[in-house]
Structures are given as structure tokens and as C-alpha cells.
């Protein structure tokens, strides 16, 4: 038998160690209760004994002679040490932490309480210990004290807070507790006052809008007051986007992403929170136009006479030109109603298609999206290509149309990074008459632009009449880069001009900019120099565009 094995004489090890001895008639439970009572009595006795000892120690006065021998002697102002220096120590009930003696900074700690602020500083203590060597009495129980150099550490702040609590108990202020912050309460009429201020501001805004509306009506504005409010709100938001170069506000509907709501109701509402400063500026600007002095008289030259004759001819042609009708013919209007009731894909042309949700954007009060404008541009391009046929009834200009995604590529990425050279891989834009470009500004406003090679100018047409110098700058840069890429030399801008006509038709609400842009591009593709539509024709033009997009061709009527 090996030594590792247990001998037969060894007793078996217990399976588990018993915590308490097993006895009969539950004697182990009584023994545990007896032990618990003994420990409770011992704990109570020790607690009472320690409380009595601490009370006796606190009631005794400190021995000043023994404490004074341990303190270093402080020289007076003359530089000599006094023979007998008084006691400079805190009471025994206020323990001095070690951080006070090790501190190197002497700036005060923020947030000191009444006790810490009442203690004198080191400079005050040294100044007080001159001549007679007496120190100023402390505010704490009549003992003299010295304030150590305060520290900015976290431990010092905690100790200073503990001293504040002790000080409050010494002065008889109650139990030891932290300083509770004072609660500030609003005035009982605060809510009424705020509501009154909001009401007054809203009333002032309404008065400014009403005054500006009546002033605009006297200068030729034709729409109603609700449309004018939407126009004012739209102008204010566009001004913020243009002036501060901010991203569009979440409250502005994205022209590309958000879908229209069901039914014919408007899918957004304009609030009345227009900045009063904007209204005052608009009112001053409108009034200033009437305060300008009349133009000085001049003698007309030959150029002036020729120009006035040209203007008269244009006015005569404009009067002879038939005006746009107010409604479609009955059969065309019935077809429009049928197109609006269809579901799914409505029409296709080239690579573009329009479904029922896109077509509903042409209902009154809706913004147009990329699909509608690109489809209309594809129709313009198809008509221009078909007019080259010698059998065509009407000759159109040779135009090229860039989709709505051209401008974001050019503005944000540039010619090289945006790979715009591939856009004209099979097309020579310098052989075209006009290049048509729809532009979306900050996903909140549509405008039309054109590169007119026939008249050597870069054109911009904005129904809000805003400054578009960045459009001219970007298109000039594109022309030069494209010419260097295709013709291997810089583009010659001799004789080229930036054309931004002031007589561009203007919208009188905040949602017809897309329709104006489509009509700008369609008129330019026909070579027309002027635009013969206005805000009052928008309802008719929206219905007409539904018919044209649904049939993928332009209506022959004017």
C-alpha cells in the first residue's frame, strides 16, 4: 500500500463543517439568539462610553502654554522676534488638514462660507502682530486663530465645506448640513406678462404686414393677403440663407425629398413669426423708392431715339400678341382630371418618367421637385432635336438641357472632382445656341440660368429678383474649364456679359418658383426675348403643364 492512501485506522473526514452544534430540541437556535443579544449589549455599552469620552474632551479647555511652545515664533515688522508670542492655533475641535501646510498658491477658494470668509488672511495676521504682539480675536468661540494658506485642491474645498458645517453648529445654527441654494421663483403674474408680450409682438407684426401689404397694393401687387404673407415669410427665410450661408432650416420643406400630402390641401403652412426687423426694412425700402428724386431732363440723342422706337415696337408687339387664357379647353381639362386620377407611372420621355405622386406637385400651392423639372427639360430637348428635321413646321433653337443635378456638382465639387467632362462626352456645347440650366438654391428656391452663345451672355432669371452673382461666376468657370478640356485652350470671354433683367416676371407667393423656372426655360428654347406670363397665369400654367407632361408633348395653343 502506498503512502498516499489513507490508513484504515484513520477516521472519515466530515462531509461538511457544521456552523452550529446540532443538539436536540432546537437548542442551537436559542444559543444563536443568546449570542446575538450579548453582542447587542456590548455594542450599546461601547457606544455610550465613547460618546461620554468625546463629550468630556470637548468640554475641556485647550492648554495654551503647551500649544504655544510648539508654534514657531513669528517676527514682527522690525524683524526681531518677540519674547513672548501669544497662542496662534485653531481650537482642538477644528482639525487642520495637512494640505493647508503644503499649499503653494495663496489665492482664495471660490464658494467659501461665512466661517471661512470671516477668518483673517495671512497678511492680516502678520500686520496685526506688530509692536505689542497681540492678535485679533477670532469669531469662533473667542479663541485666537490663524488662517492657513488656502489651496485650490479638491480636498481643500471638501475640508472648507466641513468647516462651514462645523461653524454652523458652533454658532448654534442647528444640525450639521450643507448650504441649500436659494430657489428663485417667478412672479405671480410672470405667465400673464409673457403672454401679453407675445400678443403685443404678434399684433405689431400683423400691423407691419398690413401696412406693407397696402403699400404693395398701391404699387401694383395683385394677389390676396394670404399669398402676400406667404411671400413675406418666403423672402425672410431666403434672406437668412443667402446672407449667413446657413444650411436650410428643418422647417423648410426639401424640394427634393419630402412628398406632398394627400388631397388638394397645401402641404405646409406659413407661420406669423417673421422678424419685425425684416418687415421694417422691407417697408423702408418700399417707401424709399417713392422718395427718390425724378430723373433729370435730357436731350435725346440718336441712340436714345432708336432705343425708344425699339421699345415702342416691342410694346406694340406685346399688345398684338394674344394673352394666355385663364382655363384650358373643356376636352383638355377633362383629360387633366383623368390624369390626376391615374396611379403609378403617368408618362415617359427619353430617360425621364413621372408617376402620380410627382404629378400631384403641379396642384395649386405645391412646390415642384426634380422629376417634374427634369421631365419638362427633356421635353424641351426632344422638341429641339425634332425641329432639325426639314419637314418640321416650326424651327426651334439648337439647345442643350442640363438636369437639376448639374448645379450641385458644379457648385459643391467643381469641374474636376464632379467629373463634369463626362456630361458632354458626346455633345459639343460650343456649337449650340443656348444651354439651359435649372438651379436649386439651398433646397428652397428654383431659378433658371442659360449660357446664350448667340448673344454672348450668361443669363440668370429669378422670380424673387435676388442677387445671383455666384451663378455668373460658377458658369464662367465652367465654360473656361470645358473649353480647356475639349479645345485645349482658354475660353475667350471678349464681349460676354452677365444678363440679369429687371423686368423678369416675379412671383407673389412662396411656392410658384418651380413653375416660373419651367416657363423661363421653355420660352428661352423658342428664342423669345421677353416673357409674356405673370403671377395671374400660374393656375392656368399648372393645369397646362399637367396636360403636357401627361401627353409628353407641348400644347399648340398659346
C-alpha positions in Angstrom: 0.0 0.0 0.0 1.4 3.4 -1.0 1.8 6.3 1.5 -0.7 8.4 -0.4 -3.6 6.2 0.5 -5.5 6.7 3.8 -4.8 4.2 6.5 -7.7 2.1 7.6 -7.4 3.3 11.1 -8.0 7.0 10.1 -11.4 8.3 10.7 -13.5 9.6 7.8 -13.4 13.3 7.1 -16.7 15.1 7.7 -18.7 15.8 4.5 -19.3 19.5 5.7 -18.4 21.6 8.6 -21.3 22.3 10.9 -21.7 26.0 11.6 -23.5 25.4 14.8 -23.6 22.4 17.0 -26.5 20.1 16.4 -28.5 19.5 19.6 -31.8 18.1 20.4 -35.0 20.2 20.9 -33.7 23.2 18.8 -31.1 24.2 21.4 -28.9 25.6 18.6 -31.4 28.3 17.7 -31.7 29.5 21.3 -27.9 29.6 21.5 -27.7 31.8 18.4 -30.4 34.3 19.9 -28.4 34.4 23.1 -25.2 35.3 21.3 -27.0 38.0 19.3 -28.3 39.6 22.5 -24.8 39.6 24.0 -23.3 41.3 21.0 -26.1 44.0 21.0 -25.5 44.8 24.7 -21.7 45.1 24.1 -22.2 47.4 21.1 -24.6 49.7 23.1 -22.2 49.9 26.0 -19.2 50.8 23.9 -21.3 53.5 22.0 -22.3 55.2 25.3 -18.8 55.0 26.6 -17.2 56.6 23.5 -20.0 59.3 23.5 -19.2 60.3 27.1 -15.5 60.4 26.5 -15.9 62.7 23.4 -18.2 65.0 25.4 -15.7 65.3 28.2 -12.9 66.1 25.9 -14.8 68.8 24.1 -15.8 70.4 27.4 -12.2 70.8 28.5 -10.3 73.9 27.5 -7.0 73.5 25.5 -3.7 74.1 27.2 -2.4 77.3 25.6 1.0 77.2 27.2 1.8 73.7 25.7 0.4 74.6 22.3 2.3 77.9 22.3 5.6 76.1 22.8 5.0 74.0 19.7 4.3 77.0 17.4 7.1 78.8 15.6 7.9 82.3 16.6 6.6 85.0 14.2 8.8 88.1 13.7 7.3 91.5 13.9 7.7 94.3 11.3 11.0 95.4 12.8 12.5 92.0 12.1 13.1 90.9 15.8 11.4 88.0 17.5 9.1 88.9 20.4 9.9 87.5 23.8 6.5 86.0 24.4 4.2 85.3 21.4 0.5 84.6 22.1 -1.2 81.4 21.1 -1.8 81.1 17.3 -3.7 77.9 16.9 -7.1 76.7 16.0 -9.3 75.1 18.6 -9.0 71.3 19.0 -12.4 70.8 17.6 -11.2 72.1 14.2 -8.6 69.7 12.8 -6.1 71.2 10.4 -5.6 69.1 7.3 -2.1 68.6 6.0 -2.9 70.2 2.7 -3.0 73.6 4.4 0.7 73.4 5.3 1.7 72.1 1.9 -0.2 74.6 -0.3 1.9 76.8 -2.6 -0.9 79.0 -4.0 -2.3 81.8 -2.0 -5.5 82.7 -4.0 -8.8 82.3 -2.2 -11.1 79.4 -2.8 -14.3 80.2 -4.5 -17.5 79.4 -2.7 -16.2 79.9 0.9 -18.9 80.1 3.6 -19.4 82.6 6.4 -16.9 80.9 8.7 -14.0 80.7 6.1 -14.6 84.2 4.9 -14.6 85.6 8.5 -11.2 84.2 9.2 -8.3 86.7 8.7 -5.8 86.1 5.9 -2.1 85.6 6.4 -1.3 89.2 5.5 -3.9 90.5 8.0 -2.5 88.2 10.8 1.1 89.4 10.1 0.1 93.0 10.1 -1.8 92.6 13.3 1.2 91.0 15.0 3.3 94.2 15.4 4.5 96.2 18.3 2.5 94.7 21.1 2.3 91.3 19.6 -1.5 91.0 20.1 -3.6 89.1 17.5 -7.1 89.9 16.6 -9.7 87.8 18.3 -11.3 85.1 16.2 -15.0 85.0 15.5 -15.1 81.4 16.7 -15.8 81.0 20.4 -13.4 83.7 21.4 -10.2 81.8 20.6 -7.4 83.3 18.5 -6.8 81.7 15.2 -4.6 81.9 12.1 -6.0 81.2 8.7 -3.6 78.9 6.8 -2.8 79.4 3.1 -5.8 78.2 1.2 -5.4 75.6 -1.5 -7.3 75.1 -4.7 -7.3 71.4 -4.5 -10.4 69.3 -4.3 -9.5 68.1 -0.8 -9.3 71.7 0.5 -12.7 72.5 -0.9 -14.1 69.5 0.9 -12.4 70.5 4.2 -13.6 74.1 3.9 -17.1 72.8 3.4 -16.7 70.7 6.6 -15.5 73.8 8.5 -18.6 75.6 7.3 -20.8 72.9 8.7 -18.9 72.9 12.0 -19.1 76.6 12.2 -22.9 76.5 11.8 -23.1 74.0 14.7 -20.8 76.0 16.9 -22.8 79.2 16.5 -25.9 77.3 17.4 -27.4 77.3 13.9 -28.8 73.7 14.1 -27.8 70.3 12.8 -24.8 69.9 10.6 -26.0 70.3 7.0 -25.0 71.7 3.6 -25.9 75.2 2.4 -29.0 74.9 0.4 -29.2 77.1 -2.7 -31.8 79.8 -2.8 -34.7 78.9 -5.0 -35.7 81.6 -7.5 -39.4 81.9 -8.0 -41.2 83.6 -10.9 -43.5 86.4 -10.2 -47.2 85.5 -9.8 -48.0 87.5 -12.9 -45.0 86.2 -15.0 -47.0 84.0 -17.2 -49.6 86.7 -17.8 -46.8 89.1 -18.7 -45.2 86.8 -21.1 -48.5 86.0 -22.8 -49.2 89.8 -23.0 -45.7 90.4 -24.6 -46.2 87.7 -27.1 -49.7 89.0 -28.0 -48.3 92.5 -28.4 -45.5 91.3 -30.7 -47.9 89.4 -32.8 -50.1 92.4 -33.1 -47.2 94.6 -34.1 -46.2 92.1 -36.8 -49.7 92.0 -38.1 -49.8 95.8 -38.3 -46.5 95.9 -40.2 -47.6 93.2 -42.6 -50.9 95.0 -43.2 -49.2 98.3 -43.8 -46.7 96.7 -46.2 -49.5 94.9 -48.0 -51.5 98.1 -48.6 -48.4 99.8 -49.8 -47.6 97.0 -52.2 -51.1 97.0 -53.5 -50.7 100.7 -54.4 -47.6 99.8 -56.4 -49.2 97.0 -58.5 -49.4 93.9 -56.3 -52.4 91.8 -57.4 -52.6 88.8 -55.1 -54.6 88.4 -51.9 -53.4 88.9 -48.3 -52.7 85.2 -47.6 -50.4 85.0 -50.7 -48.6 88.1 -49.6 -48.0 86.7 -46.1 -46.5 83.5 -47.7 -44.3 85.7 -49.9 -43.0 87.8 -47.0 -42.2 84.7 -45.0 -40.5 83.1 -48.0 -38.4 86.3 -48.6 -37.3 86.4 -45.0 -36.1 82.8 -45.0 -34.3 83.2 -48.3 -32.6 86.3 -47.0 -31.3 84.3 -44.0 -30.0 81.5 -46.2 -28.3 83.9 -48.6 -26.8 86.4 -46.1 -25.5 83.9 -43.5 -24.7 81.0 -45.8 -26.5 78.6 -43.4 -27.9 75.2 -44.1 -31.7 75.2 -44.8 -33.9 75.2 -41.7 -35.7 72.0 -40.8 -39.0 73.9 -41.0 -38.3 74.5 -44.8 -39.7 71.7 -46.9 -37.0 70.0 -49.0 -37.8 70.4 -52.7 -36.2 67.0 -53.5 -37.2 64.6 -50.7 -40.5 65.4 -49.0 -43.6 64.1 -50.6 -46.8 66.1 -50.9 -49.7 65.4 -48.6 -52.9 63.7 -49.9 -55.7 65.8 -51.3 -55.6 69.3 -52.6 -54.7 70.9 -49.3 -51.5 72.8 -49.0 -48.7 70.6 -47.6 -47.3 73.3 -45.4 -48.4 76.4 -43.6 -46.6 79.7 -43.1 -46.3 80.9 -39.6 -46.6 84.5 -38.4 -43.2 84.6 -36.7 -41.5 86.8 -39.3 -38.8 89.0 -37.8 -40.2 92.6 -37.3 -36.8 94.0 -38.4 -37.2 92.4 -41.8 -40.7 93.9 -42.1 -39.4 97.3 -41.2 -36.6 97.0 -43.7 -39.0 96.0 -46.4 -41.3 98.9 -45.6 -38.5 101.4 -45.6 -37.2 100.0 -48.9 -40.6 100.3 -50.5 -41.1 103.8 -49.3 -37.6 104.9 -50.3 -38.4 104.0 -53.9 -41.1 106.8 -53.9 -38.8 109.3 -52.2 -36.2 109.2 -55.0 -36.0 112.5 -56.9 -37.3 112.5 -60.5 -34.7 111.9 -63.3 -33.0 114.9 -64.7 -34.3 116.0 -68.2 -32.0 115.2 -71.1 -31.9 115.9 -74.8 -32.4 112.6 -76.7 -29.5 111.5 -78.9 -29.7 109.3 -81.9 -29.1 106.2 -79.8 -31.9 107.2 -77.4 -34.3 107.8 -80.2 -33.6 104.4 -81.7 -33.9 102.7 -78.4 -37.3 104.4 -77.7 -38.5 103.4 -81.1 -37.5 99.8 -80.4 -39.4 99.9 -77.1 -42.4 101.2 -78.9 -42.2 98.3 -81.3 -41.9 95.8 -78.5 -44.9 97.3 -76.8 -47.0 97.1 -80.0 -45.9 93.5 -80.5 -46.8 92.7 -76.9 -50.3 94.2 -77.3 -50.8 92.4 -80.5 -49.7 89.1 -79.0 -52.6 87.1 -77.7 -52.8 86.8 -73.9 -52.7 83.5 -72.1 -56.2 82.1 -71.5 -57.5 81.6 -68.0 -58.7 78.0 -68.4 -58.0 75.0 -70.7 -60.4 73.9 -73.4 -63.1 71.6 -72.0 -61.7 68.4 -73.5 -58.2 69.2 -72.3 -59.5 70.0 -68.8 -61.3 66.6 -68.7 -58.1 64.9 -69.7 -56.2 66.7 -66.9 -58.8 65.4 -64.4 -58.3 61.9 -65.7 -54.5 62.1 -65.4 -54.8 63.2 -61.8 -56.9 60.2 -61.0 -54.3 57.7 -62.5 -51.9 55.8 -60.3 -48.4 54.6 -61.0 -46.2 55.8 -63.9 -48.1 58.5 -65.8 -45.7 59.3 -68.7 -42.2 58.7 -70.0 -39.9 60.7 -72.3 -36.3 59.8 -73.1 -34.8 58.6 -69.7 -37.3 60.6 -67.6 -40.6 59.3 -66.1 -43.3 60.8 -63.9 -45.6 59.0 -61.5 -48.8 60.1 -59.8 -47.1 61.5 -56.7 -44.8 63.7 -58.9 -47.7 64.9 -61.0 -49.6 66.0 -57.9 -46.9 68.5 -57.3 -48.5 70.6 -60.1 -51.6 71.2 -58.0 -52.1 74.7 -56.6 -49.9 75.6 -53.6 -47.3 72.8 -54.2 -43.5 73.0 -54.8 -42.1 71.2 -57.9 -39.5 68.5 -57.5 -36.6 67.3 -59.6 -38.7 64.8 -61.5 -41.2 67.4 -62.9 -38.5 69.9 -63.9 -36.2 67.3 -65.5 -39.2 65.8 -67.4 -40.1 69.3 -68.7 -36.5 69.9 -69.7 -36.4 66.5 -71.5 -39.5 67.6 -73.5 -37.7 70.8 -74.4 -34.6 68.9 -75.6 -36.7 66.4 -77.6 -38.6 69.3 -79.3 -35.3 71.0 -80.2 -33.9 67.8 -81.7 -37.0 67.1 -83.7 -37.1 70.6 -85.1 -33.9 70.0 -87.1 -35.9 67.9 -89.4 -36.5 69.9 -92.7 -40.2 68.8 -92.6 -40.8 70.4 -89.2 -43.4 73.1 -89.1 -41.5 75.4 -86.8 -37.8 75.9 -86.4 -36.5 75.9 -82.8 -33.2 76.9 -81.4 -30.5 74.3 -81.1 -30.5 73.9 -77.3 -29.0 71.6 -74.7 -30.5 70.9 -71.3 -28.6 70.1 -68.2 -30.5 68.3 -65.5 -31.1 69.6 -62.0 -28.1 67.6 -60.7 -25.6 69.6 -62.8 -25.6 72.6 -60.5 -24.9 70.8 -57.2 -22.0 69.0 -58.9 -20.5 72.3 -60.2 -21.0 74.3 -57.0 -20.0 71.7 -54.4 -17.4 69.6 -56.2 -16.2 71.7 -59.1 -15.4 70.7 -62.7 -12.6 68.2 -62.0 -13.9 66.4 -58.9 -17.5 66.4 -60.2 -16.3 64.8 -63.4 -18.4 67.2 -65.5 -16.3 66.5 -68.6 -18.2 63.2 -69.0 -21.5 65.1 -69.1 -20.6 66.4 -72.6 -18.6 63.4 -73.9 -20.8 63.1 -76.9 -22.0 66.7 -77.1 -20.2 69.9 -78.2 -21.9 72.6 -76.2 -20.0 75.3 -78.1 -21.9 74.5 -81.2 -25.3 75.0 -79.5 -27.3 78.2 -79.5 -28.4 78.1 -75.8 -27.5 75.9 -72.8 -30.4 75.7 -70.3 -29.7 75.0 -66.7 -32.2 74.8 -63.8 -30.8 75.7 -60.4 -31.9 74.8 -57.0 -30.7 77.1 -54.2 -30.3 75.5 -50.8 -33.2 73.1 -51.5 -35.6 76.0 -51.1 -35.8 78.0 -54.3 -35.8 77.3 -58.1 -34.3 79.7 -60.6 -33.3 79.4 -64.3 -30.0 80.1 -66.0 -28.7 80.0 -69.5 -25.5 80.2 -71.5 -26.5 82.1 -74.6 -23.9 81.7 -77.3 -26.0 83.6 -79.9 -25.9 86.8 -77.8 -22.6 86.1 -75.9 -24.0 86.4 -72.4 -24.7 84.4 -69.3 -28.3 84.8 -68.2 -30.0 84.3 -64.8 -33.8 84.5 -64.3 -35.0 84.7 -60.7 -38.7 85.1 -59.8 -37.6 86.6 -56.5 -35.2 89.1 -58.1 -32.3 88.2 -55.8 -28.6 88.8 -56.4 -27.2 85.8 -58.3 -23.5 86.8 -58.8 -22.4 83.3 -57.7 -24.3 81.9 -60.7 -22.4 84.0 -63.2 -19.1 83.2 -61.5 -19.6 79.5 -61.5 -20.9 79.3 -65.1 -17.9 81.4 -66.3 -15.6 79.0 -64.6 -17.3 76.0 -66.1 -17.1 77.5 -69.6 -13.4 78.0 -69.3 -12.7 74.5 -67.8 -14.9 72.9 -70.5 -13.1 74.8 -73.3 -9.7 73.9 -71.9 -10.8 70.2 -71.7 -12.3 70.0 -75.2 -10.5 72.7 -77.2 -7.2 72.7 -75.2 -7.1 76.4 -74.8 -8.8 79.1 -72.5 -12.2 80.4 -73.4 -12.3 83.9 -74.9 -14.8 86.0 -72.9 -14.4 89.1 -75.1 -17.8 90.7 -75.5 -19.5 88.4 -73.0 -21.9 90.0 -70.4 -23.9 89.0 -67.4 -27.6 89.3 -68.1 -30.0 89.7 -65.2 -33.0 91.6 -66.5 -35.1 93.6 -64.0 -38.3 93.0 -65.9 -38.3 89.3 -65.1 -41.8 88.2 -64.0 -42.0 88.0 -60.2 -43.9 85.5 -58.1 -46.3 86.9 -55.4 -46.3 83.8 -53.1 -43.9 81.3 -51.7 -44.5 78.2 -53.9 -44.6 79.1 -57.6 -40.9 79.4 -58.2 -40.7 76.0 -60.0 -43.4 76.8 -62.4 -41.7 80.2 -63.2 -38.4 78.3 -63.8 -40.0 75.8 -66.3 -41.6 78.7 -68.2 -38.3 80.6 -68.3 -36.5 77.6 -69.9 -39.4 76.9 -72.3 -39.5 80.5 -73.6 -35.7 80.6 -74.0 -35.7 77.4 -76.0 -38.0 79.2 -78.6 -35.7 82.2 -78.8 -38.2 84.7 -77.2 -36.6 87.8 -75.8 -39.4 88.5 -73.3 -41.7 86.6 -71.1 -45.4 87.1 -71.5 -46.7 85.4 -68.4 -47.1 86.6 -64.8 -48.4 85.5 -61.5 -52.0 85.6 -62.6 -51.3 82.9 -65.2 -49.9 80.4 -62.7 -53.2 78.5 -62.2 -53.6 78.1 -66.0 -50.0 77.1 -66.5 -50.1 74.4 -63.8 -53.1 72.8 -65.5 -51.4 73.2 -68.9 -48.2 71.5 -67.6 -50.2 68.6 -66.3 -51.7 68.0 -69.8 -48.3 68.5 -71.5 -46.4 66.1 -69.1 -49.3 63.5 -69.3 -49.1 63.5 -73.2 -45.3 64.1 -73.4 -45.8 67.0 -75.8 -46.4 70.7 -75.7 -49.9 72.2 -76.2 -50.3 74.1 -79.5 -52.4 76.8 -78.1 -50.7 79.9 -76.7 
